[in-house]
């Protein structure tokens, strides 16, 4: 009986520590297709802003959720980090956004040509709410990067727009 209590406490501690470093996310929607499909599960590992890698699929806090736009968390592909040029895909997608939408959302009207230090640019693999509309996102809002089986922090190819995800009991669509 005495061994069961400490073993249970150790197990609870290990589960708690793991939950701080890992999150399981299930895709809900098609805006990360063709790379990620509806119903697909991804495991995210907590990542420091200085270790974020271009091409990685990231989980981050939606900066516009507080004003009622989009879900609390979103998943997008990281396409640029601070002090690097803004990718042409972001600029091209940004040019297709109708005038006045950025103003109504209180985001910058122009996307910078160089990503500011401490910020990142994200895009989905198909149209959606991403840096084409949001502009640069504070790197500290990025929770982590997806762990892809058989892939070790290798940069992924391609990036377009949008994503729709479900994180535990919270919907994160776009």
Helices and strands as residue ranges (DSSP letters): H 2-21, E 22-27, E 41-46, G 49-51, E 57-61, G 65-67, E 73-81, H 88-95, H 101-104, E 119-123, H 131-134, E 137-138, G 139-141, E 142-147, E 165-167, E 170-172
